[in-house]
Amino acid sequence: MSQHPFERALSVSAEQVEFELRFSPSIGWLEFWLNPRRLRGSDFLMRWSQGVWSEERIMQAINVQPDFFALPYGPSGVAPDSGVREFELYFERLEEAGLGKVKRPDLLIFRRVDKTHITQIVSDLGGVTELPFTKETDARMQELLSFALIAVECENSLWKARQMPDYNAPLKPQKRLAGRLGLKQKPVLPTVIIKEEDRLPLLVWQTQNKIPIHVWQVFYDIAFGLALDEAERLLSEGFILPTVQTFQAPGGATTKKSIYFFYHHYAYALGEASEEPKLIAASITDKNGHILPYVKFEGGRMLLGEEALKVLTHAAEAKNYRI
């Protein structure tokens, strides 16, 4: 059964929720309702807030660079971030337009010298919030995409990466990998995550638009990047095997999905926190007066690393652009 795009955007691995919330007290209102779609607890609100925060950190890190700037592009990237209800209504509108199943990367990155022209194109299209409602066959969308250096799929993790037990653990030959280098099963370390349900649509998008996609994974303290092409190489050569996990949507439905965890050893250093975020208590109230508290990240800053800047510079050179 296909999921509504709102539920797909906020789906959380049951294993991840159990691990991250195992020390939390029991939530007494798991049947909480947010009309018309149901959220089942603080984990989903935290997931939404965390996603908003991580994309803001990436945008901030790119947009302080003198040579580059980022633009939200995919539905999750351009959806309202003022509240989960507005986020939900945006996906409702997307579904009604018949575009709920379209997969686009979250961000596009451009040269700063092209910003005035890019801004005018986006304005002519009705602003960034209208991009997911405009087909990519539109001439203005094609012009916009022709300037993009790379596209970014944003992922996030509620971890301090440097404190994870297997951070920077040496890779060793593994029997299950036919002697290839790897780590023990279920290591606890920073990874770049790609879901199988996203992988194939992203590959199709990359091929059709001839724009390289990178997956950027943001942790509390540092961030990593991995080119989709490099991820495909690691999969095809057997260095990374799929893991089947159970995902729970806000409405309560569970589905089993294959997911790939790429060790940070294979990724490039995207950036690190120059200012840590604060954990802020927040809450929403449903139409019946039920209060649901949750914790959200607020503030913080990330500095883009040299390796990430080299990735962007090389992408520009591949288009015969000068930086």
N, C-alpha and C positions, 0 to 999 in steps of 0.2 A: 504494500500500500504506500503510495507516494505521500510525502509529508508536505504540509503547507510551508511556503518559504519562510514565514515567521518562525515556525517551529524548527525548521532545518537550521536557521541562523543561530538559534539558541540551544540546539541540542548539546547535551553534555554527556561525556562518557560516564556510564554508571560506575566504572572502576575509578575514574578520576574523582567523582563526587564522593564516593565512599572513602577514598584515601584522604582527600583534602578536608572533609567535614567529619571525619571519624571522632574527633575530639570535641565536636560541637554538641551542645545540648539538643535533645529531641525537639523538633519543630512541631508545635501542637496544632498548626493550621495548614497542613500540607494540602488540604483541599481548597486553598485560597482561590478566589475567582477574580480575574481581571477581565471584565466584560469586553468583547465576547469570548476571548480565549483564556484558558486557565493556565496560571503559573502554579508550580507545585512546591515552591519554597524559595528560600533565600539564595540557593545555589544558582537558579536561573537569572535572578536579578543581578547577582554578582557577575555572572557570565556576560550579561549585556553591558554592565558598567565597565567591566574589565576590557571588553572588546573596544568600546568607545575610547577608553583611556589609552590603550596601546596604539591605536591608529592616530590619536592626537600626538602621542610622543614621536611617532615616525614622521608625521607631517611637520612637527616643530623642528626635528633634527634636520630634515631636508631643507626646509624653508629658510633656515638661517645661513645656508651655504650661499656663497656669492655666485656660483655657476649653475645651480640647479633649483628647481622648485617642483613640488608635488601637487597633484590634483586628485581629489576623490573621484572614483569612477564607477565602481560596482555598486549594486544595491545596498550592501551593508555599509560601504564607505560613505555614501551620500545620504543615507537615511537620517532623519532627525535624531539628535543626541540629547535633546532637552528632557526626555522622559521615555520610559518603556512603552507607555500608551501611544505616544506619537510614533514611535518606532514600529509598533504593531500596525497602526493605521496605514503607514506608508507601505508596508508589505501587503496589506489588504488591497490597496489601490493597485499595486504591481500585479497582484494575482488577477484582479478584475480586468486588467488590461491585457491579460494573456501572456504576460512576460515574467511570471513568477519562477519559471524553470530555466530562464536564461542565466548562464553562468558567465560572469565577467570578473576579472581581477579587481581588487579593491582600490588600487591607486595607479596612476600613471605619473611618470617622472619625465620632465622636460628640461631643456636648457633655459636658463633664466633670460637669455637674450631674446627668446621667443615668447616671453610671458605676455607682452601686450597683445600680440596677435592671437595667442591661445585664449586669453581672457575675452577677447571680442567674439571668437567663435562660440565659446561657452555661453556668453550673453545672448547671442543670436539664437541659441538652442533653448533658451529659457532659464539658464542657470544650472549649476551642478546637480540639483535635485531632479532635473528633468532628463539627465543623461540616460538613466536606465529605461526611460520610456521612449527613447528615440532609437530606431533600428540602426545598426552599424552600416547598413547599405546607404544610408542618407549621406549625401555628398559632404555635408558639413562635418559629420562624424568621421568620415574617411580622411578629411583634411586634418581634423584634430589628431587622429591616430597616427597620421604620417609624421608628426613631429615628436612622438613619444620615443624616449630612449629605451626604457624598460617598463614593464608592468609589474605590480607587486601584489601578491596575495598575503594578507596580514594574518598572523596567528599570534596567540599569547598564552602565557603560562603563569599560574600563581605560585611561582617559586623564586627563591633567591638562588640563582644558578650556581654561583661559586660555592654554596654550602651543600650542594647535592653530593651524596656519598661517592659517586663514581665520576665526578667532574674531573676531567683530564686523566682518567685512568688509562693506562697503556692498552692498546689493542693487541690481542693475542690470537693465534690460530684457534678456530672453533670447529669442532666436529660437525655440528649441524650446518655449518657454512662450507662444508667440504674442504676444510683447512684454510679457508680465507680468514683474514684478520677480522676480529670482532670482539664482543664482550659477552659475558655470561648472559643467560636468559633473564629478562626483566631487570636490567640494570636501572639504577636511579641516577640519571644524569641529564643534562640539558640536551634536548633533541629538537630538530625541525620536523614538524608534523605535517603530513599530507594524507588526506582521506582519499580512498579509492574513488568514492563518488565525485570528488572534485578533480582528481588527477586527469581522467580522460577528457572531461569538458575543457579543462585548462589547456591541455595539449592541442585540442581542436582549435581553441581560440588563438593560441600562439601560432599555429600553422596558418590559419586563415588571415591573421593580421600581420604576420611577420614581425612581431614584437616579442623579444625574449621575456619570459616570466620568471620572476624570482620569488621565493617564499621567504618572508621575513618574520622570524619568531622573536617576540619580545618577552623577556623575563623582567623581574622586579629590578634587577641590577645591571644586566647586560642583554645583548641581543645578537642573534645570528642570522645569516642569510645563506640561501642555497638556490642555485639556478635550477629551474625545472629540468633542463637538459642534463645537468649533472645528477639529479635525482634519478632520472631515467637510466642513466648509465649504471649507477649503483644497483638499481633493481635488476637490470638485464644481466649484469655480471654476478648476481647472487650475493652481494655484500649485505643487503637488507632484505629481510623476509616480512611478509604481511603479518599483522597481529589482528585477530578478530576481537572486537570489543562490542559491548552492549551499550547503545546510546538511548538516553531518555529525553523525550521532547517535553516542552512545557505542558502539553495536554495529557501527559502521562504515558503515551504510547512508547514502546521500546522496540528498537530494531538492532540487528546485528550488522556491523559494518567492518570492512577491512580498512586498516589504518597503518601507515608506515611511519616509523620513528627513525629518523636519520640522525646518527650520533653527531654531536657538535664537532667532532674531529673532522668530519667531511664538509663542514660549513665554513664560511668565512666570517670573521668578526665584523658584525654590522655596526655596533656602537656600544657605549656603556653609559650608565646613569651619571650625570654630573651633579644631579640634585635628586635625592630620593623623594618619591611621592609620600603623601600622608594617607593613612587609612582613616576614612571618615565614616561615622555612623550616619545612615540614611534610612528612609522608610517611604512607603507609599500606602495609601489607604484606598480600599476598594469601595464600590458603591454602597455596600452595606455597613461601612464604618469599620471594617476589619483593618488593623494596622499590621503591615508586614515589614519588619526591619531587615536591613542588610548592610554590608560593609562595602564601600567603594574606594577606589584609588582616586586621589586628587592631586594635581600638580606634578612636580618632578620634571626633570629635563634630561634629554639624552643627547650625547655628542656622537656624531657620525664618525666612524673610524676610517683610517687610511685605506684599508682593504675595500670598504664599501665605496669610497670615492674613486678608487681605481676601477671598480666594476662599472660605475657610471661613466667614467672617462673612456673606458674601452668601448662601451656601448655607443658613445657619441662618435668615436673614431670609426666604428663599424658602419656608421651611416655617413661617413666622410664629413662629419661636423668637426669644427674646431672648438675647443674649450679654452 
